[in-house]
Amino acid sequence: MPCFAGTRVPFMNLIDYLEAGHSLGEFSRQFPTVSREQAVQALKEAKQSLFAKIA
């Protein structure tokens, strides 16, 4: 399972948090080893990957 670089936090945790209605800030507080920049970049990359698949 893909994790954020330098952490053991799976990317799926971020998706699950957002899907449950939690904010990015709440995710950052719960998983302080993942920087906000890492989370935002991961979401951007996931978005690009999704658009590439459906385009």
PDB file with one MODEL, atoms N, CA, C and O in Angstrom:
MODEL        1
ATOM      1  N   MET A   1       0.845  -1.170   0.000  1.00  0.00           N
ATOM      2  CA  MET A   1       0.000   0.000   0.000  1.00  0.00           C
ATOM      3  C   MET A   1       0.896   1.241   0.000  1.00  0.00           C
ATOM      4  O   MET A   1       1.803   1.342   0.827  1.00  0.00           O
ATOM      5  N   PRO A   2       0.656   2.185  -0.914  1.00  0.00           N
ATOM      6  CA  PRO A   2       1.485   3.396  -0.981  1.00  0.00           C
ATOM      7  C   PRO A   2       1.371   4.249   0.287  1.00  0.00           C
ATOM      8  O   PRO A   2       0.276   4.528   0.775  1.00  0.00           O
ATOM      9  N   CYS A   3       2.522   4.647   0.796  1.00  0.00           N
ATOM     10  CA  CYS A   3       2.582   5.503   1.986  1.00  0.00           C
ATOM     11  C   CYS A   3       3.245   6.828   1.620  1.00  0.00           C
ATOM     12  O   CYS A   3       3.960   6.931   0.624  1.00  0.00           O
ATOM     13  N   PHE A   4       2.995   7.815   2.431  1.00  0.00           N
ATOM     14  CA  PHE A   4       3.663   9.100   2.262  1.00  0.00           C
ATOM     15  C   PHE A   4       5.152   8.909   2.528  1.00  0.00           C
ATOM     16  O   PHE A   4       5.537   8.197   3.455  1.00  0.00           O
ATOM     17  N   ALA A   5       5.981   9.544   1.717  1.00  0.00           N
ATOM     18  CA  ALA A   5       7.431   9.411   1.831  1.00  0.00           C
ATOM     19  C   ALA A   5       7.904   9.736   3.241  1.00  0.00           C
ATOM     20  O   ALA A   5       7.505  10.741   3.829  1.00  0.00           O
ATOM     21  N   GLY A   6       8.757   8.874   3.772  1.00  0.00           N
ATOM     22  CA  GLY A   6       9.330   9.094   5.091  1.00  0.00           C
ATOM     23  C   GLY A   6       8.384   8.789   6.244  1.00  0.00           C
ATOM     24  O   GLY A   6       8.696   9.083   7.398  1.00  0.00           O
ATOM     25  N   THR A   7       7.227   8.200   5.938  1.00  0.00           N
ATOM     26  CA  THR A   7       6.258   7.873   6.991  1.00  0.00           C
ATOM     27  C   THR A   7       5.745   6.454   6.770  1.00  0.00           C
ATOM     28  O   THR A   7       6.082   5.797   5.784  1.00  0.00           O
ATOM     29  N   ARG A   8       4.947   6.013   7.685  1.00  0.00           N
ATOM     30  CA  ARG A   8       4.222   4.748   7.531  1.00  0.00           C
ATOM     31  C   ARG A   8       2.737   5.010   7.326  1.00  0.00           C
ATOM     32  O   ARG A   8       1.918   4.102   7.468  1.00  0.00           O
ATOM     33  N   VAL A   9       2.398   6.221   7.002  1.00  0.00           N
ATOM     34  CA  VAL A   9       1.004   6.617   6.834  1.00  0.00           C
ATOM     35  C   VAL A   9       0.565   6.333   5.393  1.00  0.00           C
ATOM     36  O   VAL A   9       1.078   6.950   4.459  1.00  0.00           O
ATOM     37  N   PRO A  10      -0.374   5.409   5.209  1.00  0.00           N
ATOM     38  CA  PRO A  10      -0.855   5.114   3.864  1.00  0.00           C
ATOM     39  C   PRO A  10      -1.632   6.288   3.267  1.00  0.00           C
ATOM     40  O   PRO A  10      -2.359   6.991   3.969  1.00  0.00           O
ATOM     41  N   PHE A  11      -1.465   6.485   1.960  1.00  0.00           N
ATOM     42  CA  PHE A  11      -2.214   7.516   1.251  1.00  0.00           C
ATOM     43  C   PHE A  11      -3.715   7.301   1.440  1.00  0.00           C
ATOM     44  O   PHE A  11      -4.482   8.261   1.506  1.00  0.00           O
ATOM     45  N   MET A  12      -4.127   6.038   1.527  1.00  0.00           N
ATOM     46  CA  MET A  12      -5.550   5.717   1.681  1.00  0.00           C
ATOM     47  C   MET A  12      -6.130   6.352   2.943  1.00  0.00           C
ATOM     48  O   MET A  12      -7.320   6.666   2.980  1.00  0.00           O
ATOM     49  N   ASN A  13      -5.312   6.544   3.972  1.00  0.00           N
ATOM     50  CA  ASN A  13      -5.809   7.210   5.182  1.00  0.00           C
ATOM     51  C   ASN A  13      -6.319   8.609   4.865  1.00  0.00           C
ATOM     52  O   ASN A  13      -7.352   9.035   5.382  1.00  0.00           O
ATOM     53  N   LEU A  14      -5.590   9.315   4.014  1.00  0.00           N
ATOM     54  CA  LEU A  14      -6.021  10.660   3.623  1.00  0.00           C
ATOM     55  C   LEU A  14      -7.344  10.593   2.875  1.00  0.00           C
ATOM     56  O   LEU A  14      -8.257  11.367   3.159  1.00  0.00           O
ATOM     57  N   ILE A  15      -7.452   9.685   1.935  1.00  0.00           N
ATOM     58  CA  ILE A  15      -8.695   9.541   1.165  1.00  0.00           C
ATOM     59  C   ILE A  15      -9.847   9.202   2.104  1.00  0.00           C
ATOM     60  O   ILE A  15     -10.926   9.784   1.998  1.00  0.00           O
ATOM     61  N   ASP A  16      -9.622   8.265   3.020  1.00  0.00           N
ATOM     62  CA  ASP A  16     -10.670   7.873   3.975  1.00  0.00           C
ATOM     63  C   ASP A  16     -11.104   9.050   4.842  1.00  0.00           C
ATOM     64  O   ASP A  16     -12.296   9.235   5.090  1.00  0.00           O
ATOM     65  N   TYR A  17     -10.143   9.845   5.300  1.00  0.00           N
ATOM     66  CA  TYR A  17     -10.465  11.013   6.125  1.00  0.00           C
ATOM     67  C   TYR A  17     -11.347  11.998   5.363  1.00  0.00           C
ATOM     68  O   TYR A  17     -12.367  12.462   5.871  1.00  0.00           O
ATOM     69  N   LEU A  18     -10.942  12.303   4.155  1.00  0.00           N
ATOM     70  CA  LEU A  18     -11.698  13.271   3.351  1.00  0.00           C
ATOM     71  C   LEU A  18     -13.074  12.727   3.000  1.00  0.00           C
ATOM     72  O   LEU A  18     -14.067  13.455   3.028  1.00  0.00           O
ATOM     73  N   GLU A  19     -13.125  11.451   2.671  1.00  0.00           N
ATOM     74  CA  GLU A  19     -14.401  10.812   2.329  1.00  0.00           C
ATOM     75  C   GLU A  19     -15.380  10.845   3.503  1.00  0.00           C
ATOM     76  O   GLU A  19     -16.592  10.946   3.311  1.00  0.00           O
ATOM     77  N   ALA A  20     -14.844  10.759   4.708  1.00  0.00           N
ATOM     78  CA  ALA A  20     -15.689  10.785   5.910  1.00  0.00           C
ATOM     79  C   ALA A  20     -16.126  12.198   6.287  1.00  0.00           C
ATOM     80  O   ALA A  20     -16.865  12.386   7.253  1.00  0.00           O
ATOM     81  N   GLY A  21     -15.664  13.201   5.514  1.00  0.00           N
ATOM     82  CA  GLY A  21     -16.085  14.570   5.783  1.00  0.00           C
ATOM     83  C   GLY A  21     -15.135  15.366   6.652  1.00  0.00           C
ATOM     84  O   GLY A  21     -15.441  16.494   7.039  1.00  0.00           O
ATOM     85  N   HIS A  22     -13.981  14.790   6.963  1.00  0.00           N
ATOM     86  CA  HIS A  22     -12.987  15.500   7.765  1.00  0.00           C
ATOM     87  C   HIS A  22     -12.190  16.439   6.868  1.00  0.00           C
ATOM     88  O   HIS A  22     -12.110  16.244   5.655  1.00  0.00           O
ATOM     89  N   SER A  23     -11.613  17.441   7.474  1.00  0.00           N
ATOM     90  CA  SER A  23     -10.828  18.417   6.716  1.00  0.00           C
ATOM     91  C   SER A  23      -9.370  17.963   6.605  1.00  0.00           C
ATOM     92  O   SER A  23      -8.923  17.065   7.318  1.00  0.00           O
ATOM     93  N   LEU A  24      -8.666  18.593   5.713  1.00  0.00           N
ATOM     94  CA  LEU A  24      -7.238  18.341   5.563  1.00  0.00           C
ATOM     95  C   LEU A  24      -6.511  18.730   6.847  1.00  0.00           C
ATOM     96  O   LEU A  24      -5.546  18.075   7.242  1.00  0.00           O
ATOM     97  N   GLY A  25      -6.969  19.780   7.489  1.00  0.00           N
ATOM     98  CA  GLY A  25      -6.384  20.197   8.769  1.00  0.00           C
ATOM     99  C   GLY A  25      -6.524  19.128   9.842  1.00  0.00           C
ATOM    100  O   GLY A  25      -5.599  18.891  10.619  1.00  0.00           O
ATOM    101  N   GLU A  26      -7.679  18.490   9.881  1.00  0.00           N
ATOM    102  CA  GLU A  26      -7.882  17.416  10.852  1.00  0.00           C
ATOM    103  C   GLU A  26      -6.957  16.242  10.563  1.00  0.00           C
ATOM    104  O   GLU A  26      -6.391  15.645  11.479  1.00  0.00           O
ATOM    105  N   PHE A  27      -6.807  15.915   9.272  1.00  0.00           N
ATOM    106  CA  PHE A  27      -5.884  14.850   8.889  1.00  0.00           C
ATOM    107  C   PHE A  27      -4.472  15.205   9.350  1.00  0.00           C
ATOM    108  O   PHE A  27      -3.774  14.364   9.915  1.00  0.00           O
ATOM    109  N   SER A  28      -4.056  16.429   9.114  1.00  0.00           N
ATOM    110  CA  SER A  28      -2.709  16.869   9.489  1.00  0.00           C
ATOM    111  C   SER A  28      -2.485  16.794  10.998  1.00  0.00           C
ATOM    112  O   SER A  28      -1.393  16.453  11.454  1.00  0.00           O
ATOM    113  N   ARG A  29      -3.512  17.112  11.760  1.00  0.00           N
ATOM    114  CA  ARG A  29      -3.388  17.021  13.221  1.00  0.00           C
ATOM    115  C   ARG A  29      -3.294  15.563  13.675  1.00  0.00           C
ATOM    116  O   ARG A  29      -2.563  15.246  14.613  1.00  0.00           O
ATOM    117  N   GLN A  30      -4.024  14.695  13.016  1.00  0.00           N
ATOM    118  CA  GLN A  30      -4.035  13.278  13.383  1.00  0.00           C
ATOM    119  C   GLN A  30      -2.753  12.562  12.932  1.00  0.00           C
ATOM    120  O   GLN A  30      -2.300  11.619  13.580  1.00  0.00           O
ATOM    121  N   PHE A  31      -2.179  13.021  11.818  1.00  0.00           N
ATOM    122  CA  PHE A  31      -0.983  12.396  11.254  1.00  0.00           C
ATOM    123  C   PHE A  31       0.095  13.461  11.044  1.00  0.00           C
ATOM    124  O   PHE A  31       0.372  13.848   9.908  1.00  0.00           O
ATOM    125  N   PRO A  32       0.699  13.932  12.125  1.00  0.00           N
ATOM    126  CA  PRO A  32       1.657  15.048  12.029  1.00  0.00           C
ATOM    127  C   PRO A  32       2.935  14.717  11.256  1.00  0.00           C
ATOM    128  O   PRO A  32       3.682  15.627  10.898  1.00  0.00           O
ATOM    129  N   THR A  33       3.200  13.443  10.994  1.00  0.00           N
ATOM    130  CA  THR A  33       4.396  13.096  10.220  1.00  0.00           C
ATOM    131  C   THR A  33       4.211  13.375   8.734  1.00  0.00           C
ATOM    132  O   THR A  33       5.180  13.371   7.975  1.00  0.00           O
ATOM    133  N   VAL A  34       2.965  13.618   8.316  1.00  0.00           N
ATOM    134  CA  VAL A  34       2.669  13.957   6.921  1.00  0.00           C
ATOM    135  C   VAL A  34       2.472  15.466   6.852  1.00  0.00           C
ATOM    136  O   VAL A  34       1.578  16.010   7.501  1.00  0.00           O
ATOM    137  N   SER A  35       3.296  16.133   6.074  1.00  0.00           N
ATOM    138  CA  SER A  35       3.156  17.587   5.956  1.00  0.00           C
ATOM    139  C   SER A  35       1.936  17.924   5.097  1.00  0.00           C
ATOM    140  O   SER A  35       1.487  17.123   4.277  1.00  0.00           O
ATOM    141  N   ARG A  36       1.431  19.103   5.305  1.00  0.00           N
ATOM    142  CA  ARG A  36       0.299  19.564   4.484  1.00  0.00           C
ATOM    143  C   ARG A  36       0.692  19.552   3.009  1.00  0.00           C
ATOM    144  O   ARG A  36      -0.107  19.186   2.147  1.00  0.00           O
ATOM    145  N   GLU A  37       1.927  19.954   2.731  1.00  0.00           N
ATOM    146  CA  GLU A  37       2.401  19.981   1.339  1.00  0.00           C
ATOM    147  C   GLU A  37       2.414  18.583   0.727  1.00  0.00           C
ATOM    148  O   GLU A  37       2.051  18.413  -0.436  1.00  0.00           O
ATOM    149  N   GLN A  38       2.832  17.575   1.508  1.00  0.00           N
ATOM    150  CA  GLN A  38       2.810  16.200   1.022  1.00  0.00           C
ATOM    151  C   GLN A  38       1.386  15.758   0.697  1.00  0.00           C
ATOM    152  O   GLN A  38       1.146  15.130  -0.334  1.00  0.00           O
ATOM    153  N   ALA A  39       0.455  16.084   1.568  1.00  0.00           N
ATOM    154  CA  ALA A  39      -0.938  15.680   1.371  1.00  0.00           C
ATOM    155  C   ALA A  39      -1.524  16.352   0.133  1.00  0.00           C
ATOM    156  O   ALA A  39      -2.176  15.699  -0.681  1.00  0.00           O
ATOM    157  N   VAL A  40      -1.296  17.636  -0.006  1.00  0.00           N
ATOM    158  CA  VAL A  40      -1.816  18.368  -1.160  1.00  0.00           C
ATOM    159  C   VAL A  40      -1.209  17.830  -2.450  1.00  0.00           C
ATOM    160  O   VAL A  40      -1.915  17.634  -3.439  1.00  0.00           O
ATOM    161  N   GLN A  41       0.104  17.592  -2.440  1.00  0.00           N
ATOM    162  CA  GLN A  41       0.763  17.070  -3.635  1.00  0.00           C
ATOM    163  C   GLN A  41       0.220  15.689  -3.998  1.00  0.00           C
ATOM    164  O   GLN A  41       0.007  15.400  -5.175  1.00  0.00           O
ATOM    165  N   ALA A  42      -0.003  14.848  -3.018  1.00  0.00           N
ATOM    166  CA  ALA A  42      -0.544  13.514  -3.273  1.00  0.00           C
ATOM    167  C   ALA A  42      -1.939  13.599  -3.887  1.00  0.00           C
ATOM    168  O   ALA A  42      -2.265  12.833  -4.793  1.00  0.00           O
ATOM    169  N   LEU A  43      -2.754  14.518  -3.403  1.00  0.00           N
ATOM    170  CA  LEU A  43      -4.092  14.693  -3.971  1.00  0.00           C
ATOM    171  C   LEU A  43      -4.017  15.200  -5.405  1.00  0.00           C
ATOM    172  O   LEU A  43      -4.787  14.763  -6.260  1.00  0.00           O
ATOM    173  N   LYS A  44      -3.098  16.115  -5.669  1.00  0.00           N
ATOM    174  CA  LYS A  44      -2.925  16.617  -7.038  1.00  0.00           C
ATOM    175  C   LYS A  44      -2.519  15.484  -7.979  1.00  0.00           C
ATOM    176  O   LYS A  44      -3.043  15.373  -9.087  1.00  0.00           O
ATOM    177  N   GLU A  45      -1.591  14.651  -7.535  1.00  0.00           N
ATOM    178  CA  GLU A  45      -1.134  13.535  -8.367  1.00  0.00           C
ATOM    179  C   GLU A  45      -2.246  12.521  -8.594  1.00  0.00           C
ATOM    180  O   GLU A  45      -2.382  11.981  -9.692  1.00  0.00           O
ATOM    181  N   ALA A  46      -3.036  12.261  -7.567  1.00  0.00           N
ATOM    182  CA  ALA A  46      -4.168  11.343  -7.722  1.00  0.00           C
ATOM    183  C   ALA A  46      -5.194  11.909  -8.704  1.00  0.00           C
ATOM    184  O   ALA A  46      -5.758  11.171  -9.511  1.00  0.00           O
ATOM    185  N   LYS A  47      -5.426  13.187  -8.634  1.00  0.00           N
ATOM    186  CA  LYS A  47      -6.356  13.851  -9.548  1.00  0.00           C
ATOM    187  C   LYS A  47      -5.866  13.727 -10.985  1.00  0.00           C
ATOM    188  O   LYS A  47      -6.633  13.384 -11.885  1.00  0.00           O
ATOM    189  N   GLN A  48      -4.584  14.009 -11.192  1.00  0.00           N
ATOM    190  CA  GLN A  48      -4.022  13.915 -12.536  1.00  0.00           C
ATOM    191  C   GLN A  48      -4.111  12.491 -13.072  1.00  0.00           C
ATOM    192  O   GLN A  48      -4.428  12.282 -14.243  1.00  0.00           O
ATOM    193  N   SER A  49      -3.835  11.530 -12.228  1.00  0.00           N
ATOM    194  CA  SER A  49      -3.885  10.122 -12.625  1.00  0.00           C
ATOM    195  C   SER A  49      -5.315   9.726 -12.997  1.00  0.00           C
ATOM    196  O   SER A  49      -5.534   9.032 -13.990  1.00  0.00           O
ATOM    197  N   LEU A  50      -6.266  10.164 -12.208  1.00  0.00           N
ATOM    198  CA  LEU A  50      -7.668   9.853 -12.485  1.00  0.00           C
ATOM    199  C   LEU A  50      -8.109  10.472 -13.807  1.00  0.00           C
ATOM    200  O   LEU A  50      -8.743   9.798 -14.619  1.00  0.00           O
ATOM    201  N   PHE A  51      -7.788  11.728 -14.033  1.00  0.00           N
ATOM    202  CA  PHE A  51      -8.165  12.388 -15.275  1.00  0.00           C
ATOM    203  C   PHE A  51      -7.501  11.745 -16.484  1.00  0.00           C
ATOM    204  O   PHE A  51      -8.100  11.675 -17.558  1.00  0.00           O
ATOM    205  N   ALA A  52      -6.270  11.274 -16.317  1.00  0.00           N
ATOM    206  CA  ALA A  52      -5.575  10.612 -17.416  1.00  0.00           C
ATOM    207  C   ALA A  52      -6.266   9.307 -17.798  1.00  0.00           C
ATOM    208  O   ALA A  52      -6.304   8.937 -18.971  1.00  0.00           O
ATOM    209  N   LYS A  53      -6.812   8.613 -16.799  1.00  0.00           N
ATOM    210  CA  LYS A  53      -7.488   7.344 -17.054  1.00  0.00           C
ATOM    211  C   LYS A  53      -8.850   7.509 -17.702  1.00  0.00           C
ATOM    212  O   LYS A  53      -9.265   6.669 -18.501  1.00  0.00           O
ATOM    213  N   ILE A  54      -9.557   8.597 -17.360  1.00  0.00           N
ATOM    214  CA  ILE A  54     -10.917   8.755 -17.884  1.00  0.00           C
ATOM    215  C   ILE A  54     -10.978   9.623 -19.133  1.00  0.00           C
ATOM    216  O   ILE A  54     -12.023   9.713 -19.777  1.00  0.00           O
ATOM    217  N   ALA A  55      -9.865  10.261 -19.476  1.00  0.00           N
ATOM    218  CA  ALA A  55      -9.857  11.152 -20.647  1.00  0.00           C
ATOM    219  C   ALA A  55      -9.780  10.367 -21.938  1.00  0.00           C
ATOM    220  O   ALA A  55      -9.763  10.956 -23.019  1.00  0.00           O
TER     221      ALA A  55
ENDMDL
END
